[in-house]
């Protein structure tokens, strides 16, 4: 399953900083592609951690994101 979250990448010195401010998740890389991949990994880890702790619905509601398809995705793939 794929879904889109707002994110941006900016160059800061020798690093590319990637950010999803909506969920307050950030990462970095030596290249733009690496920063984007690292952010995707960080977001997946963050969302999985929220699901496992039972806080995913709260986090998504606070970010004003659609809950149904994300919750169904986690339940199908983890149960």
Order of alpha helices (4+ residues) and beta strands (2+ residues): beta-beta-beta-alpha-alpha-alpha
